[in-house]
Amino acid sequence: MMRDKPFESIEELDSYIGGPQIQCLECGRWFKSLATHLSRIHGMSHSDYRQKWGIPKRYALAGTATREMLSAQMNDYIESGRLTHDHLDRAVEAARTAGRGEKTQIDLKLQSEMVASTRPGDHSKLPPGSKTADGRDADRRREYQQKYRATKKPRD
């Protein structure tokens, strides 16, 4: 069944990419991967397709069979030494300077659920038993801060 609107939930998206093949939402045909089909047939880039249908970048535009095959191939390359990680420094720097782009409806929904599940002000609070960046006990630091704030006079 063809869609007529962008994905709005993770469940919809998971069912879309969960099969051995993936359906092109533009023409309805099934493929192992949409890598070349989008540009050759529809003249669309991957980012245009993702934006139109609300597909976050972390989801591959390929069926599970293709993703598993490519994953096994990459693992073989790494084990045999054909693939090294010498390029990572350049890739990290390129990622830091790249633009972020717009969030999809699914990303926005996940973010709002995460924010709603976290009490205001607790988003940066370290969990009990944690250490701060300088190696100190986070619980003792929090207790100290609370005692210190209690001694300060409230502002008028």
DSSP file (Angstrom, degrees, kcal/mol; ACC not computed):
  #  RESIDUE AA STRUCTURE BP1 BP2  ACC     N-H-->O    O-->H-N    N-H-->O    O-->H-N    TCO  KAPPA ALPHA  PHI   PSI    X-CA   Y-CA   Z-CA
    1    1 A M              0   0    0      0, 0.0     2,-0.2     0, 0.0    27,-0.1   0.000 360.0 360.0 360.0 128.7    0.0    0.0    0.0
    2    2 A M        -     0   0    0      1,-0.1     2,-0.2    25,-0.1    23,-0.1  -0.482 360.0-130.0 -79.5 146.2    1.4    3.3   -1.0
    3    3 A R        -     0   0    0     -2,-0.2    -1,-0.1     1,-0.1     4,-0.0  -0.561  16.4-170.7 -89.2 156.8    1.8    6.2    1.4
    4    4 A D  S    S+     0   0    0     -2,-0.2    -1,-0.1     1,-0.1    -2,-0.0   0.339  71.0  40.9-126.4   2.3    0.6    9.7    0.8
    5    5 A K  S    S-     0   0    0     48,-0.1    -1,-0.1     1,-0.0     3,-0.1  -0.963  91.8 -85.2-145.1 161.1    2.1   11.5    3.8
    6    6 A P        -     0   0    0      0, 0.0    48,-0.2     0, 0.0    47,-0.1  -0.173  55.7 -87.2 -63.9 159.2    5.5   11.4    5.7
    7    7 A F        -     0   0    0     46,-2.7    99,-0.3     1,-0.1    98,-0.2  -0.407  39.4-177.4 -65.7 141.6    6.1    8.9    8.5
    8    8 A E        +     0   0    0      1,-0.2     2,-0.3    97,-0.1    -1,-0.1   0.503  59.9  40.3-119.8  -9.8    4.9   10.0   11.9
    9    9 A S  S  > S-     0   0    0      1,-0.1     4,-1.9   100,-0.0    -1,-0.2  -0.962  72.1-122.9-140.9 158.3    6.0    7.2   14.2
   10   10 A I  H  > S+     0   0    0     -2,-0.3     4,-3.2     1,-0.2     5,-0.2   0.877 112.0  58.6 -63.4 -38.7    8.9    4.9   14.7
   11   11 A E  H  > S+     0   0    0      1,-0.2     4,-2.1     2,-0.2    -1,-0.2   0.915 106.1  47.4 -60.5 -44.6    6.6    1.9   14.4
   12   12 A E  H  > S+     0   0    0      1,-0.2     4,-1.6     2,-0.2    -1,-0.2   0.923 115.0  46.5 -60.8 -44.4    5.5    3.0   10.9
   13   13 A L  H  X S+     0   0    0     -4,-1.9     4,-2.3     1,-0.2    -2,-0.2   0.905 110.1  52.3 -67.4 -42.0    9.1    3.5    9.9
   14   14 A D  H  X S+     0   0    0     -4,-3.2     4,-0.9     1,-0.2    -1,-0.2   0.888 109.9  48.9 -62.4 -38.8   10.3    0.2   11.4
   15   15 A S  H  < S+     0   0    0     -4,-2.1     4,-0.3    -5,-0.2    -1,-0.2   0.849 110.2  53.5 -69.5 -31.2    7.7   -1.7    9.4
   16   16 A Y  H  < S+     0   0    0     -4,-1.6     3,-0.4     1,-0.2     7,-0.4   0.923 120.3  29.3 -67.7 -44.9    8.7    0.2    6.2
   17   17 A I  H  < S+     0   0    0     -4,-2.3    -1,-0.2     1,-0.2    -2,-0.2   0.413 100.1  88.3 -96.8   3.3   12.4   -0.7    6.5
   18   18 A G  S  < S+     0   0    0     -4,-0.9    -1,-0.2    -5,-0.2    -2,-0.1   0.567  71.2  82.6 -81.4  -9.3   12.0   -4.1    8.3
   19   19 A G  S    S-     0   0    0     -3,-0.4    45,-3.0     2,-0.3    46,-0.2  -0.373  91.8-104.3 -93.0 172.3   11.6   -6.3    5.3
   20   20 A P  S    S+     0   0    0      0, 0.0    46,-0.5     0, 0.0    45,-0.4   0.757 108.2  34.8 -66.5 -23.4   14.2   -7.9    3.0
   21   21 A Q  S    S-     0   0    0     42,-0.1     2,-0.4    41,-0.1    -2,-0.3  -0.849  78.2-134.8-124.9 164.8   13.4   -5.3    0.3
   22   22 A I  E     -A   31   0A   0      9,-3.4     9,-2.6    -2,-0.3     2,-0.4  -0.955  15.7-131.6-123.4 140.8   12.3   -1.7    0.5
   23   23 A Q  E     -A   30   0A   0     -2,-0.4     2,-0.5    -7,-0.4     7,-0.2  -0.739  17.7-125.8 -93.5 134.6    9.5    0.0   -1.5
   24   24 A C     >  -     0   0    0      5,-3.1     4,-2.3    -2,-0.4     5,-0.1  -0.683  15.1-153.6 -74.5 123.2   10.1    3.2   -3.3
   25   25 A L  T  4 S+     0   0    0     -2,-0.5    -1,-0.1     1,-0.2   -22,-0.1   0.554  89.3  59.1 -78.5  -7.0    7.4    5.5   -2.0
   26   26 A E  T  4 S+     0   0    0      3,-0.1    -1,-0.2   -24,-0.0   -24,-0.0   0.881 127.2   7.1 -84.8 -43.7    7.5    7.5   -5.3
   27   27 A C  T  4 S-     0   0    0      2,-0.2    -2,-0.2    -3,-0.1   -25,-0.1   0.560  92.5-121.5-119.2 -13.4    6.6    4.7   -7.7
   28   28 A G     <  +     0   0    0     -4,-2.3    -3,-0.1     1,-0.3     2,-0.1   0.404  63.2 137.3  88.5  -3.6    5.7    1.7   -5.5
   29   29 A R        -     0   0    0     -6,-0.1    -5,-3.1    -5,-0.1     2,-0.3  -0.418  51.0-123.0 -77.3 155.1    8.3   -0.6   -6.9
   30   30 A W  E     +A   23   0A   0     -7,-0.2     2,-0.3    -2,-0.1    -7,-0.2  -0.793  33.3 171.6-103.0 141.2   10.4   -2.9   -4.6
   31   31 A F  E     -A   22   0A   0     -9,-2.6    -9,-3.4    -2,-0.3     3,-0.1  -0.938  44.6-126.0-141.5 160.7   14.2   -2.9   -4.4
   32   32 A K  S    S-     0   0    0      1,-0.3    31,-2.9    -2,-0.3     2,-0.3   0.849 102.8  -1.3 -70.2 -36.6   17.1   -4.3   -2.4
   33   33 A S  B     -B   62   0B   0     29,-0.3    -1,-0.3   -11,-0.1     4,-0.3  -0.987  55.9-143.0-152.5 149.7   18.3   -0.7   -2.0
   34   34 A L     >  +     0   0    0     27,-2.7     4,-1.6    -2,-0.3     5,-0.3   0.264  68.2 115.3 -95.3  11.2   17.1    2.7   -3.2
   35   35 A A  T  4 S+     0   0    0     26,-0.3     4,-0.4     1,-0.2    -1,-0.2   0.886  91.0  12.5 -52.1 -52.5   20.7    3.9   -3.7
   36   36 A T  T  > S+     0   0    0     -3,-0.2     4,-2.4     2,-0.1     5,-0.3   0.726 116.5  72.0 -99.8 -24.1   20.7    4.4   -7.5
   37   37 A H  H  >>S+     0   0    0     -4,-0.3     4,-2.6     1,-0.2     5,-0.9   0.908  93.7  54.4 -59.5 -45.0   17.0    4.2   -8.2
   38   38 A L  I  X>S+     0   0    0     -4,-1.6     6,-2.1     1,-0.2     4,-0.9   0.917 115.2  37.0 -59.8 -46.2   16.1    7.6   -6.7
   39   39 A S  I  45S+     0   0    0     -4,-0.4     4,-0.5    -5,-0.3    -1,-0.2   0.902 121.1  44.8 -75.8 -39.5   18.5    9.6   -8.7
   40   40 A R  I  <5S+     0   0    0     -4,-2.4    -2,-0.2     2,-0.1    -3,-0.2   0.919 127.7  22.7 -71.7 -43.7   18.2    7.6  -12.0
   41   41 A I  I  <5S+     0   0    0     -4,-2.6    -3,-0.2    -5,-0.3    -2,-0.1   0.871 137.0  24.8 -94.2 -41.7   14.4    7.3  -12.1
   42   42 A H  I  <<S-     0   0    0     -4,-0.9    -3,-0.2    -5,-0.9    -2,-0.1   0.529  91.0-128.5-105.8  -7.2   13.0   10.1  -10.0
   43   43 A G      < +     0   0    0     -5,-0.6     2,-0.3    -4,-0.5    -4,-0.3   0.813  63.4 135.9  63.8  30.0   15.9   12.6  -10.1
   44   44 A M        -     0   0    0     -6,-2.1    -1,-0.2    -7,-0.1     2,-0.2  -0.838  50.9-134.2-110.6 146.1   15.9   12.9   -6.3
   45   45 A S     >  -     0   0    0     -2,-0.3     4,-2.2    -3,-0.1     5,-0.2  -0.524  31.4-108.9 -85.8 165.4   18.8   12.9   -3.9
   46   46 A H  H  > S+     0   0    0      1,-0.2     4,-2.8     2,-0.2     5,-0.2   0.906 120.6  51.9 -60.0 -41.2   18.6   10.7   -0.8
   47   47 A S  H  > S+     0   0    0      1,-0.2     4,-2.4     2,-0.2    -1,-0.2   0.875 108.1  51.0 -67.1 -35.9   18.2   13.8    1.4
   48   48 A D  H  > S+     0   0    0      2,-0.2     4,-2.5     1,-0.2    -1,-0.2   0.925 112.6  46.6 -63.7 -43.9   15.3   15.1   -0.7
   49   49 A Y  H  X S+     0   0    0     -4,-2.2     4,-2.2     2,-0.2    -2,-0.2   0.930 113.1  48.9 -63.2 -46.9   13.6   11.7   -0.4
   50   50 A R  H  X>S+     0   0    0     -4,-2.8     5,-2.2     1,-0.2     4,-1.1   0.917 113.0  47.4 -60.0 -44.1   14.2   11.5    3.3
   51   51 A Q  H  <5S+     0   0    0     -4,-2.4     3,-0.4     1,-0.2    -1,-0.2   0.916 111.6  50.2 -65.2 -43.3   12.9   15.0    3.8
   52   52 A K  H  <5S+     0   0    0     -4,-2.5    -1,-0.2     1,-0.2    -2,-0.2   0.888 121.8  32.6 -62.3 -39.9    9.8   14.4    1.7
   53   53 A W  H  <5S-     0   0    0     -4,-2.2   -46,-2.7    -5,-0.2    -1,-0.2   0.387 109.1-115.5-103.3   2.7    8.9   11.2    3.6
   54   54 A G  T  <5 +     0   0    0     -4,-1.1    52,-0.3    -3,-0.4    -3,-0.2   0.887  57.0 156.9  69.8  39.9   10.2   12.1    7.1
   55   55 A I      < -     0   0    0     -5,-2.2    -1,-0.2    -6,-0.2    -2,-0.1  -0.884  38.1-131.6-102.1 116.6   12.9    9.5    7.2
   56   56 A P    >   -     0   0    0      0, 0.0     3,-1.6     0, 0.0    47,-0.1  -0.235  21.3-114.2 -63.3 156.3   15.7   10.3    9.7
   57   57 A K  T 3  S+     0   0    0      1,-0.3    -2,-0.0     3,-0.0    -7,-0.0   0.747 110.0  70.1 -64.3 -24.8   19.3    9.9    8.4
   58   58 A R  T 3  S+     0   0    0      2,-0.1     2,-0.5     0, 0.0    -1,-0.3   0.602  84.7  83.5 -72.8  -8.1   20.0    7.1   10.8
   59   59 A Y  S <  S-     0   0    0     -3,-1.6     2,-0.1     2,-0.0    -4,-0.0  -0.848  80.2-131.6 -99.0 126.8   17.7    4.8    8.8
   60   60 A A        -     0   0    0     -2,-0.5     2,-0.9     1,-0.1    -2,-0.1  -0.445   8.6-132.9 -74.5 146.3   19.2    3.1    5.8
   61   61 A L  S    S+     0   0    0     -2,-0.1   -27,-2.7   -39,-0.0     2,-0.3  -0.413  79.1  86.6 -94.0  56.7   17.3    3.2    2.5
   62   62 A A  B    S-B   33   0B   0     -2,-0.9   -29,-0.3   -29,-0.2   -41,-0.1  -0.983  81.1-100.6-151.1 154.8   17.9   -0.5    1.9
   63   63 A G     >  -     0   0    0    -31,-2.9     4,-2.2    -2,-0.3     5,-0.2  -0.243  40.5-103.9 -72.3 167.1   16.2   -3.8    2.9
   64   64 A T  H  > S+     0   0    0    -45,-3.0     4,-2.7     1,-0.2     5,-0.2   0.859 119.0  57.8 -62.8 -36.2   17.4   -5.9    5.7
   65   65 A A  H  > S+     0   0    0    -45,-0.4     4,-2.1     1,-0.2    -1,-0.2   0.925 109.9  43.8 -61.4 -44.1   19.0   -8.5    3.4
   66   66 A T  H  > S+     0   0    0    -46,-0.5     4,-2.6   -34,-0.3     5,-0.2   0.909 113.5  50.8 -67.4 -42.6   21.2   -5.8    1.8
   67   67 A R  H  X S+     0   0    0     -4,-2.2     4,-2.2     1,-0.2    -2,-0.2   0.911 111.9  47.2 -62.9 -42.2   22.1   -4.2    5.1
   68   68 A E  H  X S+     0   0    0     -4,-2.7     4,-2.3     2,-0.2    -1,-0.2   0.904 112.5  49.6 -65.5 -41.2   23.1   -7.6    6.6
   69   69 A M  H  X S+     0   0    0     -4,-2.1     4,-2.2    -5,-0.2    -2,-0.2   0.921 113.2  45.9 -63.9 -45.0   25.2   -8.4    3.5
   70   70 A L  H  X S+     0   0    0     -4,-2.6     4,-2.5     2,-0.2    -1,-0.2   0.869 111.3  52.7 -67.3 -36.3   27.0   -5.1    3.5
   71   71 A S  H  X S+     0   0    0     -4,-2.2     4,-2.3    -5,-0.2    -2,-0.2   0.928 110.6  46.7 -63.6 -45.1   27.6   -5.4    7.3
   72   72 A A  H  X S+     0   0    0     -4,-2.3     4,-2.1     1,-0.2    -2,-0.2   0.898 112.0  51.8 -63.1 -40.2   29.2   -8.8    6.8
   73   73 A Q  H  X S+     0   0    0     -4,-2.2     4,-2.2     2,-0.2    -2,-0.2   0.921 110.1  47.9 -62.9 -44.8   31.3   -7.5    3.9
   74   74 A M  H  X S+     0   0    0     -4,-2.5     4,-2.3     1,-0.2    -2,-0.2   0.897 109.9  52.4 -64.6 -40.1   32.6   -4.5    6.0
   75   75 A N  H  X S+     0   0    0     -4,-2.3     4,-2.5     1,-0.2    -1,-0.2   0.894 109.1  50.3 -62.5 -39.0   33.4   -6.8    8.9
   76   76 A D  H  X S+     0   0    0     -4,-2.1     4,-2.3     2,-0.2     6,-0.3   0.912 109.7  50.8 -63.3 -42.5   35.4   -9.0    6.5
   77   77 A Y  H  X>S+     0   0    0     -4,-2.2     6,-1.6     2,-0.2     5,-1.2   0.901 111.8  47.4 -61.4 -41.7   37.3   -6.0    5.2
   78   78 A I  H ><5S+     0   0    0     -4,-2.3     3,-0.6     1,-0.2    -2,-0.2   0.933 113.1  47.5 -66.4 -46.0   38.1   -4.9    8.7
   79   79 A E  H 3<5S+     0   0    0     -4,-2.5    -2,-0.2     1,-0.2    -1,-0.2   0.863 113.5  47.8 -64.4 -36.3   39.3   -8.4    9.8
   80   80 A S  H 3<5S-     0   0    0     -4,-2.3    -1,-0.2    -5,-0.2    -2,-0.2   0.608 112.5-118.1 -81.6 -10.9   41.5   -8.8    6.6
   81   81 A G  T <<5S+     0   0    0     -4,-0.8    -3,-0.2    -3,-0.6    -4,-0.1   0.462  82.6 119.0  88.5   0.9   43.0   -5.3    7.0
   82   82 A R  S   <S+     0   0    0     -5,-1.2     2,-0.5    -6,-0.3    -4,-0.2   0.774  74.0  51.7 -68.6 -25.0   41.6   -4.0    3.7
   83   83 A L  S    S+     0   0    0     -6,-1.6     2,-0.2    -9,-0.1    -2,-0.2  -0.958  71.0 176.0-117.2 123.6   39.8   -1.3    5.6
   84   84 A T        -     0   0    0     -2,-0.5     3,-0.3    -3,-0.0    -6,-0.0  -0.657  36.0-125.3-115.7 175.8   41.5    0.8    8.2
   85   85 A H  S >  S+     0   0    0     -2,-0.2     3,-1.4     1,-0.2     4,-0.3   0.029  71.1 117.5-110.8  26.3   40.4    3.8   10.3
   86   86 A D  T 3  S+     0   0    0      1,-0.3     3,-0.5     2,-0.1     4,-0.3   0.756  72.1  58.5 -64.9 -24.1   43.0    6.2    9.1
   87   87 A H  T 3> S+     0   0    0     -3,-0.3     4,-2.2     1,-0.2     3,-0.4   0.555  78.7  92.8 -82.1  -7.9   40.4    8.5    7.6
   88   88 A L  H <> S+     0   0    0     -3,-1.4     4,-2.9     1,-0.2     5,-0.2   0.844  78.3  57.0 -62.5 -36.8   38.5    9.0   10.9
   89   89 A D  H  > S+     0   0    0     -3,-0.5     4,-1.9    -4,-0.3    -1,-0.2   0.930 111.9  43.0 -59.5 -44.2   40.3   12.2   12.0
   90   90 A R  H  > S+     0   0    0     -3,-0.4     4,-2.3    -4,-0.3    -1,-0.2   0.888 114.2  51.2 -67.3 -38.6   39.3   13.9    8.7
   91   91 A A  H  X S+     0   0    0     -4,-2.2     4,-2.3     2,-0.2    -2,-0.2   0.895 108.9  50.7 -67.0 -39.8   35.7   12.5    9.0
   92   92 A V  H  X S+     0   0    0     -4,-2.9     4,-2.1     2,-0.2    -1,-0.2   0.924 111.7  47.7 -63.7 -43.9   35.3   13.7   12.5
   93   93 A E  H  X S+     0   0    0     -4,-1.9     4,-1.4    -5,-0.2    -2,-0.2   0.900 111.5  50.3 -64.8 -40.1   36.4   17.2   11.6
   94   94 A A  H  X S+     0   0    0     -4,-2.3     4,-0.8     1,-0.2    -1,-0.2   0.889 110.3  50.6 -64.8 -38.3   34.1   17.2    8.6
   95   95 A A  H  < S+     0   0    0     -4,-2.3     3,-0.4     1,-0.2    -1,-0.2   0.872 107.0  54.4 -67.2 -36.5   31.2   16.1   10.7
   96   96 A R  H  < S+     0   0    0     -4,-2.1    -1,-0.2     1,-0.2    -2,-0.2   0.843 114.1  40.3 -65.8 -33.0   31.9   18.9   13.3
   97   97 A T  H  < S+     0   0    0     -4,-1.4    -1,-0.2    -5,-0.1    -2,-0.2   0.514  94.6 103.8 -95.4  -5.4   31.7   21.6   10.6
   98   98 A A  S  < S-     0   0    0     -4,-0.8     2,-0.1    -3,-0.4    -3,-0.0  -0.413  78.5-104.4 -76.6 152.6   28.8   20.1    8.7
   99   99 A G        -     0   0    0      1,-0.1    -1,-0.1    -2,-0.1    -2,-0.1  -0.378  20.9-134.2 -71.4 155.7   25.3   21.6    9.0
  100  100 A R        -     0   0    0      1,-0.1    -1,-0.1    -2,-0.1    -2,-0.0   0.784  32.1-153.8 -85.5 -29.2   22.7   19.8   11.0
  101  101 A G        -     0   0    0      2,-0.0     2,-0.2     0, 0.0    -1,-0.1  -0.139  36.2 -47.9  77.4 177.6   19.7   20.0    8.7
  102  102 A E        -     0   0    0      1,-0.1     2,-0.2     0, 0.0     0, 0.0  -0.608  55.2-117.3 -88.9 147.0   16.1   19.9    9.8
  103  103 A K        -     0   0    0     -2,-0.2     2,-0.1     1,-0.1    -1,-0.1  -0.573  28.6-124.7 -79.5 145.0   14.7   17.3   12.2
  104  104 A T     >  -     0   0    0     -2,-0.2     4,-2.5     1,-0.1     5,-0.2  -0.356  27.9-102.8 -80.8 168.5   12.1   14.9   11.0
  105  105 A Q  H  > S+     0   0    0    -98,-0.2     4,-2.3     1,-0.2     5,-0.2   0.876 124.2  53.0 -58.4 -38.0    8.7   14.5   12.7
  106  106 A I  H  > S+     0   0    0    -52,-0.3     4,-2.6   -99,-0.3    -1,-0.2   0.926 108.8  48.1 -65.9 -44.3    9.9   11.3   14.2
  107  107 A D  H  > S+     0   0    0      1,-0.2     4,-2.4     2,-0.2    -2,-0.2   0.914 112.5  49.3 -61.1 -42.9   13.0   13.0   15.6
  108  108 A L  H  X S+     0   0    0     -4,-2.5     4,-2.3     2,-0.2    -1,-0.2   0.891 111.5  49.2 -63.9 -39.8   10.9   15.8   17.1
  109  109 A K  H  X S+     0   0    0     -4,-2.3     4,-2.3     2,-0.2    -2,-0.2   0.926 111.6  48.4 -66.2 -44.6    8.5   13.3   18.6
  110  110 A L  H  X S+     0   0    0     -4,-2.6     4,-2.3     1,-0.2    -2,-0.2   0.903 111.9  50.4 -61.6 -40.9   11.3   11.3   20.2
  111  111 A Q  H  X S+     0   0    0     -4,-2.4     4,-2.6     1,-0.2    -1,-0.2   0.918 110.4  48.2 -64.4 -43.3   12.9   14.4   21.6
  112  112 A S  H  X S+     0   0    0     -4,-2.3     4,-2.4     1,-0.2    -1,-0.2   0.880 111.7  50.3 -67.5 -35.5    9.6   15.7   23.1
  113  113 A E  H  X S+     0   0    0     -4,-2.3     4,-1.7     2,-0.2    -1,-0.2   0.906 111.6  48.5 -64.9 -41.0    9.0   12.2   24.7
  114  114 A M  H  X S+     0   0    0     -4,-2.3     4,-0.7     2,-0.2    -2,-0.2   0.918 113.0  46.8 -64.9 -43.3   12.5   12.3   26.1
  115  115 A V  H >< S+     0   0    0     -4,-2.6     3,-0.7     1,-0.2    -2,-0.2   0.900 111.6  51.5 -65.6 -40.4   12.1   15.8   27.5
  116  116 A A  H 3< S+     0   0    0     -4,-2.4    -1,-0.2     1,-0.2    -2,-0.2   0.826 108.2  52.1 -66.3 -30.9    8.7   14.9   29.0
  117  117 A S  H 3< S+     0   0    0     -4,-1.7     2,-0.5    -5,-0.1    -1,-0.2   0.630 101.6  71.8 -80.8 -12.2   10.1   11.8   30.7
  118  118 A T  S << S-     0   0    0     -4,-0.7     5,-0.1    -3,-0.7     3,-0.1  -0.891  88.1-121.5-105.9 129.2   12.9   13.9   32.3
  119  119 A R    >   -     0   0    0     -2,-0.5     3,-2.2     1,-0.1     4,-0.3  -0.376  44.2 -88.4 -64.2 146.1   12.0   16.3   35.1
  120  120 A P  T 3  S+     0   0    0      0, 0.0    -1,-0.1     0, 0.0    -4,-0.0  -0.320 115.4  17.4 -55.9 133.0   13.0   19.9   34.4
  121  121 A G  T 3  S+     0   0    0     -3,-0.1     3,-0.4     1,-0.0    -2,-0.1   0.240 104.2  90.2  89.7 -13.4   16.5   20.6   35.5
  122  122 A D    X   +     0   0    0     -3,-2.2     3,-1.3     1,-0.2    -3,-0.1   0.515  56.1  93.2 -92.3  -4.7   17.5   16.9   35.7
  123  123 A H  T 3  S+     0   0    0     -4,-0.3    -1,-0.2     1,-0.3    -4,-0.0   0.795  96.4  34.2 -62.5 -27.8   18.7   16.6   32.1
  124  124 A S  T 3  S+     0   0    0     -3,-0.4     2,-0.3     2,-0.1    -1,-0.3   0.359  90.8 118.8-106.6   6.0   22.3   17.3   33.1
  125  125 A K    <   -     0   0    0     -3,-1.3    -3,-0.0     1,-0.1    -4,-0.0  -0.557  64.1-127.9 -75.9 129.2   22.2   15.6   36.5
  126  126 A L        -     0   0    0     -2,-0.3     3,-0.1     1,-0.1    -2,-0.1  -0.508  29.3-106.4 -74.5 144.4   24.6   12.7   36.8
  127  127 A P    >   -     0   0    0      0, 0.0     3,-1.6     0, 0.0    11,-0.1  -0.291  50.7 -76.1 -67.7 157.2   23.1    9.4   38.0
  128  128 A P  T 3  S+     0   0    0      0, 0.0     3,-0.1     0, 0.0     0, 0.0  -0.212 119.5  24.2 -54.2 139.7   23.8    8.3   41.6
  129  129 A G  T 3  S+     0   0    0      1,-0.3     2,-0.1    -3,-0.1    -3,-0.0   0.470  93.9 134.1  84.8   2.5   27.3    6.8   42.1
  130  130 A S    <   -     0   0    0     -3,-1.6     8,-2.6    -4,-0.1     9,-0.5  -0.305  49.8-130.4 -81.9 166.6   28.7    8.7   39.1
  131  131 A K  B     -C  137   0C   0      6,-0.2     6,-0.2     7,-0.1     5,-0.1  -0.894  19.5-122.3-113.1 147.1   32.0   10.7   38.9
  132  132 A T    >   -     0   0    0      4,-2.8     3,-2.1    -2,-0.4     6,-0.1  -0.256  40.7 -91.5 -77.2 174.8   32.3   14.2   37.6
  133  133 A A  T 3  S+     0   0    0      1,-0.3    -1,-0.1     2,-0.1    -2,-0.0   0.804 128.7  53.3 -60.8 -29.5   34.7   15.0   34.7
  134  134 A D  T 3  S-     0   0    0      2,-0.1    -1,-0.3     1,-0.0    -2,-0.0   0.361 123.1-103.8 -89.3   7.4   37.5   15.7   37.2
  135  135 A G  S <  S+     0   0    0     -3,-2.1    -2,-0.1     1,-0.3     2,-0.1   0.444  75.7 135.7  92.0   0.2   37.0   12.3   38.9
  136  136 A R        -     0   0    0      1,-0.1    -4,-2.8    -5,-0.1     2,-0.4  -0.416  67.3 -90.5 -81.9 159.5   35.2   13.6   42.0
  137  137 A D  B  >  -C  131   0C   0     -6,-0.2     4,-1.8     1,-0.2    -6,-0.2  -0.555  31.1-153.6 -70.4 121.7   32.1   11.9   43.5
  138  138 A A  H  > S+     0   0    0     -8,-2.6     4,-2.4    -2,-0.4     5,-0.2   0.851  91.6  55.6 -68.0 -35.7   29.0   13.4   41.9
  139  139 A D  H  > S+     0   0    0     -9,-0.5     4,-2.4     2,-0.2    -1,-0.2   0.931 109.7  45.3 -63.8 -45.3   26.8   12.7   44.9
  140  140 A R  H  > S+     0   0    0      1,-0.2     4,-2.4     2,-0.2    -1,-0.2   0.887 112.7  51.9 -65.5 -37.9   29.1   14.5   47.4
  141  141 A R  H  X S+     0   0    0     -4,-1.8     4,-2.4     2,-0.2    -1,-0.2   0.911 110.1  48.5 -63.6 -42.6   29.4   17.4   45.0
  142  142 A R  H  X S+     0   0    0     -4,-2.4     4,-2.4     2,-0.2    -2,-0.2   0.915 111.2  50.0 -64.5 -43.7   25.6   17.6   44.7
  143  143 A E  H  X S+     0   0    0     -4,-2.4     4,-2.4     1,-0.2     5,-0.2   0.919 110.9  50.0 -60.3 -43.7   25.1   17.5   48.5
  144  144 A Y  H  X S+     0   0    0     -4,-2.4     4,-2.6     1,-0.2    -2,-0.2   0.929 110.7  49.2 -60.8 -45.5   27.7   20.3   48.9
  145  145 A Q  H  X S+     0   0    0     -4,-2.4     4,-2.5     1,-0.2    -1,-0.2   0.895 111.0  49.8 -62.3 -40.3   26.0   22.5   46.3
  146  146 A Q  H  X S+     0   0    0     -4,-2.4     4,-1.7     2,-0.2    -1,-0.2   0.910 112.7  46.6 -65.9 -42.1   22.6   22.0   47.9
  147  147 A K  H  X S+     0   0    0     -4,-2.4     4,-1.2     2,-0.2    -2,-0.2   0.907 112.8  50.2 -65.3 -41.4   24.0   22.9   51.4
  148  148 A Y  H >X S+     0   0    0     -4,-2.6     4,-0.9     1,-0.2     3,-0.6   0.925 110.5  48.8 -63.6 -44.8   25.8   25.9   50.0
  149  149 A R  H 3< S+     0   0    0     -4,-2.5     3,-0.4     1,-0.2    -1,-0.2   0.845 106.1  57.9 -64.6 -32.4   22.7   27.2   48.2
  150  150 A A  H 3< S+     0   0    0     -4,-1.7    -1,-0.2     1,-0.2    -2,-0.2   0.798 104.1  52.9 -67.5 -27.8   20.7   26.7   51.4
  151  151 A T  H << S+     0   0    0     -4,-1.2    -1,-0.2    -3,-0.6    -2,-0.2   0.706  90.9  93.3 -81.0 -19.6   23.1   29.1   53.2
  152  152 A K  S  < S-     0   0    0     -4,-0.9     3,-0.0    -3,-0.4    -3,-0.0  -0.464  83.4-113.9 -75.3 145.0   22.7   31.9   50.6
  153  153 A K        -     0   0    0     -2,-0.1    -1,-0.1     1,-0.1     2,-0.1  -0.555  34.8-109.1 -76.1 139.8   20.1   34.5   51.2
  154  154 A P        -     0   0    0      0, 0.0     2,-0.2     0, 0.0    -1,-0.1  -0.405  34.7-112.4 -68.2 147.2   17.2   34.6   48.7
  155  155 A R              0   0    0      1,-0.1    -3,-0.0    -2,-0.1     0, 0.0  -0.516 360.0 360.0 -78.7 146.1   17.2   37.5   46.3
  156  156 A D              0   0    0     -2,-0.2    -1,-0.1     0, 0.0     0, 0.0   0.450 360.0 360.0 -86.5 360.0   14.4   40.0   46.6
